[in-house]
């Protein structure tokens, strides 16, 4: 496997030019054509539901390809199989995406297929603008880290 290392890219582009961006775009197209069952299902639901926003799937953001993104609300939805358990690469990527202003929601594939309503509700909750901050602090956090048993 070839690993390409570049400096942190700008949102929507890659510092240094077109070869990496072209390679990522081709890979994203390949991923769209070879979706998992969970990705197929979620894509169907995101298009079918009237959520009031547009999602894209297998989209390049910087030097990364995300499963689903709503640019309007800066929400990234990632579906993970067993290969992502405790992945340092995913952590680094999530931190970079957060640094670019994106919220990152992660779900296990089996949750998307087995807890469909809960997964969709979490996405809808993240698309809903948060209420004004309370004097006690806190806030609306959308990040779901797939650690342990399913949806938290």
C-alpha positions in Angstrom: 0.0 0.0 0.0 1.3 3.4 -0.9 1.1 6.1 1.8 1.1 9.7 0.7 2.2 12.2 3.3 1.4 15.9 2.8 1.2 19.0 5.0 -2.3 19.6 6.4 -4.4 20.7 3.5 -6.9 23.5 3.1 -10.6 22.6 3.3 -11.8 21.6 -0.2 -8.3 21.5 -1.6 -4.9 20.0 -1.2 -1.8 22.1 -0.8 0.6 21.4 -3.6 -1.8 20.5 -6.3 -3.7 18.2 -8.3 -2.1 14.7 -8.3 -3.3 13.9 -4.7 -6.7 15.5 -5.2 -7.1 13.5 -8.4 -6.1 10.3 -6.7 -8.5 11.0 -3.8 -11.3 11.8 -6.2 -10.8 8.5 -8.1 -10.7 6.6 -4.8 -13.9 8.3 -3.6 -15.6 7.3 -6.8 -14.4 3.7 -6.3 -15.8 3.7 -2.7 -19.1 5.0 -3.9 -19.3 2.1 -6.4 -18.4 -0.4 -3.7 -20.5 0.7 -0.7 -21.1 -1.5 2.3 -24.7 -2.5 3.1 -24.7 0.0 6.0 -23.6 2.8 3.7 -26.1 1.9 1.0 -28.9 1.9 3.6 -27.9 5.2 5.2 -27.5 6.9 1.8 -31.0 5.7 0.9 -32.4 7.1 4.1 -30.5 10.4 3.9 -31.9 11.0 0.4 -35.4 9.7 1.2 -35.9 11.7 4.4 -36.8 15.3 4.1 -34.1 16.6 6.4 -33.9 20.0 4.7 -30.2 19.7 3.9 -28.1 18.1 1.3 -25.7 15.2 2.0 -22.9 14.0 -0.2 -21.3 10.6 0.1 -17.7 9.5 -0.2 -16.5 13.1 -0.5 -13.0 14.5 -0.4 -12.3 17.0 2.4 -8.7 18.1 2.4 -6.6 14.9 2.2 -9.4 12.7 3.6 -12.4 10.9 2.1 -15.5 11.0 4.4 -18.4 8.7 4.2 -21.1 11.4 4.3 -21.0 15.1 4.7 -23.5 18.0 5.0 -21.4 21.1 4.1 -24.3 23.4 5.0 -24.2 22.2 8.7 -20.6 21.1 8.6 -21.6 17.6 9.8 -19.6 14.5 8.9 -21.1 11.0 9.4 -18.7 8.1 9.4 -19.7 4.4 9.4 -17.2 2.0 10.9 -16.6 -1.7 10.7 -14.4 -3.7 12.9 -11.2 -2.4 11.2 -11.8 1.0 12.8 -11.7 -0.1 16.4 -9.4 2.1 18.4 -7.9 3.5 15.1 -5.2 6.2 15.7 -5.7 7.3 12.0 -9.4 7.9 12.6 -8.6 9.9 15.8 -6.1 12.1 13.9 -8.5 12.6 11.0 -11.4 13.4 13.4 -9.2 16.0 15.1 -8.3 17.6 11.8 -11.9 17.7 10.7 -13.0 19.3 14.0 -10.2 21.8 13.5 -11.8 22.7 10.2 -15.2 23.3 12.0 -16.9 20.0 11.3 -18.8 17.9 13.8 -18.0 14.2 13.4 -20.6 11.5 14.1 -19.4 7.9 14.1 -21.6 4.8 14.1 -20.8 1.1 13.9 -22.1 -0.6 10.7 -24.2 -3.0 12.8 -25.9 0.0 14.6 -26.9 1.5 11.3 -28.4 -1.8 10.2 -29.8 -2.8 13.6 -30.8 0.5 15.3 -31.9 2.4 12.3 -34.3 4.8 14.0 -31.8 5.7 16.8 -29.0 6.4 14.2 -31.3 8.6 12.1 -32.5 10.5 15.3 -28.9 11.2 16.3 -28.2 12.6 12.8 -31.4 14.7 12.9 -30.4 16.0 16.4 -27.1 17.2 15.1 -28.7 18.9 12.1 -31.0 20.8 14.5 -29.5 24.1 15.6 -28.6 23.9 19.3 -30.5 26.0 21.8 -28.9 29.1 23.3 -26.3 28.1 25.9 -27.6 27.7 29.5 -26.0 29.5 32.4 -24.8 26.1 33.6 -22.7 25.5 30.5 -22.7 22.4 28.4 -24.0 22.2 24.9 -25.0 20.1 22.0 -22.3 17.6 21.2 -22.7 15.4 18.2 -19.6 13.3 18.4 -20.3 9.6 18.8 -17.2 7.5 19.4 -17.9 3.8 18.6 -16.4 2.4 21.7 -18.2 -0.4 23.5 -21.7 -1.5 22.8 -23.4 0.5 20.1 -25.2 3.8 20.4 -24.6 5.8 23.5 
